[in-house]
Amino acid sequence: MPELPEVETVRAGLARHVLGATVTGVDVLHPRPVRRDPGGPEGFAAAVVGRTLVDARRRGKYLWVPLDNGDAVLAHLGMSGQLLVQPPDAPPERHLRVRFRLAGSDEGRELRFVDQRMFGGLSVSAGGAELPAEIAHIARDPLDPEFDDDLFVSRVRRRASGVKRQLLDQGLVSGVGNIYADEALWRAGIHGERPGDRLTARQVRDLLGHARDVMGDALRQGGTSFDALYVNVNGESGYFDRSLHAYGRADEPCDRCGTPIRRAAFMNRSSFFCPRCQPVPRRRRAPVPRVPD
């Protein structure tokens, strides 16, 4: 699934290539990608045609493109969604779902939403140019200049749940997905099942710093791509997967100590960690009941 660096790469590409363009037509080729729009395929198209794209913004893994009337097109890439900028005469992609015809952009390009698995989606957010109400509950991400480090540290340390589970809680911190959580935890030398209330403030701050670093590194390299599903708006894959230390490296030697990386089931997904650098936390002892005198 695309994570924060991949989504930010797409956002930056949209900002470069489609801002100032006016939508002259919308073809909804499959209804599922606009299933969350109250107007359905026809209402979605009618709300966007004639509008000018004025910005490209992001909150966590969500993108939105503000329109000149104060509304916004809200997008989530899901498992396999792509937003591609293509010339009008480019052959349609196999899994093309929605096509926006643009005027005023470079060479009269099209913006295409391609989604093989169709877990992603598009919708129009009424009055959502600044921040769509649909995603107002999502926390800021670690790369956001207004992210509150102190609040994050205190909230993590008040919870007994495992720290990886907390990193994936979009109400606590957005944009950190499975891949970058494993990488940040490896860099910090912390096991993902370590309870938040058993971490020091310094450990949580260090982990947050590593999360920023690993996502920043991935962003500079265009994101992480394991197959043809994630690409930027020009159709180019990211290649941060070449720099991964933990995720997807089961049985390979740890880059730090040489111990084989271990894979464990986690929330219907997988966690990857070094059992030596990131020791499994001991279970809490159950309180011993007092025996009456």
C-alpha positions in Angstrom: 0.0 0.0 0.0 1.3 3.5 -0.8 2.5 5.2 2.4 3.3 8.8 3.2 6.5 9.2 1.0 4.7 7.7 -2.0 1.6 9.9 -1.5 3.7 13.0 -1.0 5.6 12.1 -4.2 2.3 12.0 -6.1 1.1 15.2 -4.5 4.3 17.0 -5.5 3.9 15.7 -9.1 0.3 17.0 -9.2 1.5 20.4 -8.0 4.0 20.5 -10.8 1.8 19.3 -13.7 -1.9 20.1 -13.2 -2.3 23.3 -11.1 -4.1 26.0 -13.0 -5.7 23.5 -15.4 -9.5 23.6 -15.9 -11.4 20.3 -16.0 -13.3 20.2 -19.4 -14.6 16.6 -19.0 -14.7 13.6 -16.7 -15.2 10.0 -17.7 -16.1 7.7 -14.8 -15.3 4.3 -16.4 -16.2 2.3 -13.3 -18.5 3.4 -10.5 -16.6 1.8 -7.6 -13.8 4.4 -7.3 -16.5 7.1 -6.7 -18.6 5.0 -4.4 -18.1 7.4 -1.5 -19.3 10.4 -3.5 -23.0 11.2 -2.5 -23.7 12.2 -6.1 -22.6 9.0 -7.7 -20.7 8.9 -11.0 -22.9 11.6 -12.6 -22.8 13.9 -9.6 -19.1 13.5 -9.2 -18.4 14.5 -12.8 -20.9 17.4 -12.8 -19.3 18.8 -9.6 -15.8 18.8 -11.2 -16.4 19.8 -14.8 -15.7 23.5 -15.4 -13.7 23.9 -12.2 -10.0 24.9 -12.0 -7.4 22.9 -10.0 -5.8 25.4 -7.6 -3.6 23.4 -5.3 -2.5 19.9 -4.3 -2.5 19.0 -0.5 -2.0 16.0 1.7 -3.0 14.8 5.2 -1.3 11.5 6.0 -2.1 9.2 3.1 -5.0 11.3 1.7 -4.6 13.7 -1.1 -6.9 16.5 -2.0 -7.0 19.0 -4.9 -8.8 22.2 -4.0 -11.1 23.7 -6.7 -11.7 27.3 -7.5 -15.2 27.2 -5.9 -14.0 26.1 -2.4 -14.7 22.4 -2.9 -12.0 19.8 -3.3 -11.4 16.4 -5.0 -10.4 14.1 -2.2 -8.4 11.0 -3.2 -7.1 7.9 -1.4 -4.9 5.5 -3.4 -5.8 2.4 -1.4 -3.8 -0.6 -2.2 -3.0 0.0 -5.9 -4.3 3.4 -6.9 -2.3 5.7 -9.2 -2.8 9.2 -10.4 -1.1 9.6 -13.7 -0.6 12.7 -15.9 -0.8 11.6 -19.6 -1.1 13.2 -23.0 -4.6 12.7 -24.4 -3.4 10.4 -27.2 -1.7 8.0 -24.8 -3.2 4.5 -24.9 -5.6 3.9 -21.9 -4.2 2.0 -19.1 -5.6 -1.5 -18.4 -7.1 -0.5 -15.1 -8.1 3.1 -16.0 -11.1 4.0 -13.8 -11.6 7.8 -14.0 -10.3 10.2 -16.6 -10.1 14.0 -16.2 -9.6 16.0 -19.4 -7.7 19.2 -18.7 -7.3 22.5 -20.5 -4.6 25.0 -19.7 -2.2 22.4 -18.4 1.0 21.6 -20.3 0.1 20.2 -23.7 -3.5 19.7 -22.7 -2.8 16.6 -20.6 -5.2 14.2 -18.9 -5.2 13.2 -15.3 -6.0 9.5 -15.0 -7.0 7.5 -11.9 -5.8 3.9 -12.4 -6.6 1.3 -9.8 -6.2 -2.5 -10.3 -7.7 -3.6 -7.0 -10.1 -0.7 -6.6 -9.7 -0.2 -2.8 -8.9 3.5 -3.6 -11.4 6.2 -4.3 -12.3 9.7 -5.3 -15.0 12.0 -4.0 -15.9 15.7 -4.0 -15.7 17.3 -0.6 -18.1 20.3 -0.3 -16.2 23.2 1.1 -13.1 21.0 1.6 -10.5 23.2 0.0 -8.7 23.9 3.3 -9.2 20.5 5.0 -12.0 18.1 3.9 -14.3 17.3 6.8 -14.1 13.6 5.8 -10.4 13.5 7.0 -10.4 16.2 9.8 -10.1 13.4 12.4 -6.8 12.2 11.0 -3.7 13.4 12.9 -0.9 15.4 11.4 2.1 13.4 10.2 5.7 13.6 11.4 6.8 15.6 8.4 4.1 18.3 9.0 5.8 21.4 10.5 2.9 21.8 12.9 3.2 18.2 14.3 3.3 18.4 18.1 6.2 16.2 19.3 5.5 16.7 23.0 1.9 15.7 22.7 2.9 12.6 20.7 5.4 11.5 23.3 3.0 12.0 26.2 0.2 10.1 24.4 2.4 7.2 23.5 3.7 6.9 27.1 0.2 6.9 28.5 -0.9 3.8 26.5 -0.1 0.1 27.3 -0.5 -1.0 23.7 2.5 -1.9 21.6 4.3 0.9 20.1 4.0 -0.3 16.5 0.3 -0.5 16.9 0.4 3.1 18.0 2.5 4.2 15.1 -0.2 2.8 12.8 -3.0 4.6 14.7 -4.0 7.4 12.2 -5.7 9.3 15.1 -2.4 9.6 16.9 0.0 10.1 14.0 -0.8 9.8 10.3 1.2 8.5 7.3 3.3 5.9 9.0 2.5 2.6 7.5 3.7 -1.0 8.0 6.9 -0.6 6.0 8.2 2.6 7.6 7.1 1.6 11.1 9.3 -1.5 10.8 12.2 0.5 9.5 11.9 3.2 12.2 11.7 0.5 14.9 14.8 -1.2 13.5 16.7 2.0 13.5 15.6 2.8 17.0 16.3 -0.8 18.3 12.8 -1.2 19.7 10.5 -4.1 19.3 7.1 -3.2 17.9 5.3 -5.1 20.8 7.1 -3.0 23.4 4.3 -1.2 25.4 4.2 2.5 25.1 4.1 3.0 28.8 7.3 1.1 29.2 9.3 3.5 27.0 11.1 6.5 28.2 10.4 9.9 26.8 13.8 9.9 25.1 13.1 6.5 23.5 9.8 7.8 22.0 11.5 11.0 20.8 14.3 8.9 19.2 11.7 6.7 17.5 9.9 9.7 16.1 13.1 11.1 14.8 13.9 7.8 13.1 10.4 7.7 11.6 11.0 11.2 10.1 14.4 10.2 8.8 13.3 7.0 7.1 10.3 8.7 5.5 12.5 11.6 4.5 15.0 9.2 2.9 12.3 7.4 1.1 10.8 10.7 -0.1 14.1 11.7 -1.6 14.3 8.4 -3.5 10.7 8.6 -4.8 9.1 6.1 -2.3 9.1 2.4 -2.0 7.9 0.1 -4.8 7.8 -3.7 -4.8 5.9 -4.1 -8.0 4.3 -2.1 -10.8 1.5 -0.9 -8.6 3.1 2.2 -7.1 4.3 4.8 -9.5 4.4 8.6 -9.4 2.4 10.8 -11.8 5.0 10.2 -14.6 4.6 6.4 -14.2 8.0 6.0 -12.6 8.5 3.5 -9.7 10.1 4.5 -6.4 13.2 2.6 -5.4 13.6 3.0 -1.6 13.1 -0.8 -1.3 16.8 -1.1 -2.1 17.6 0.7 1.2 15.3 -1.3 3.6 17.0 -2.9 6.6 14.1 -4.9 8.1 10.8 -4.9 6.1 10.6 -7.9 3.7 14.0 -9.2 4.7 13.0 -12.4 6.6 16.0 -14.7 7.2 18.5 -12.2 5.7 21.3 -11.1 8.0 20.7 -7.9 10.0 22.7 -5.1 8.6 23.8 -4.1 12.1 24.6 -7.4 13.8 24.3 -10.2 11.3 21.4 -12.0 13.1 18.7 -13.3 10.7 15.8 -10.9 10.4 12.6 -12.5 11.7 9.1 -12.2 10.4 6.0 -12.3 12.7 2.3 -12.0 12.0 0.9 -8.6 13.0 -2.7 -7.3 12.5 -3.3 -9.4 9.4 0.1 -8.2 8.0 3.7 -9.0 8.9 6.3 -7.4 11.1 10.0 -7.7 10.4 12.6 -7.2 13.2 16.0 -8.3 14.4 15.6 -10.5 17.5 19.0 -9.4 18.8 18.8 -5.6 18.2 15.1 -5.5 19.0 14.5 -8.0 21.8 11.0 -9.3 22.4 9.7 -7.5 25.5 9.0 -9.6 28.6 5.4 -10.0 29.6 4.2 -8.1 32.5 3.8 -10.2 35.7 0.3 -10.7 36.9 -0.3 -9.1 40.3 -0.1 -11.6 43.1 -3.3 -11.6 45.1 -3.0 -10.8 48.8 -3.8 -13.6 51.2 -5.9 -12.4 54.1 -4.3 -12.8 57.5 
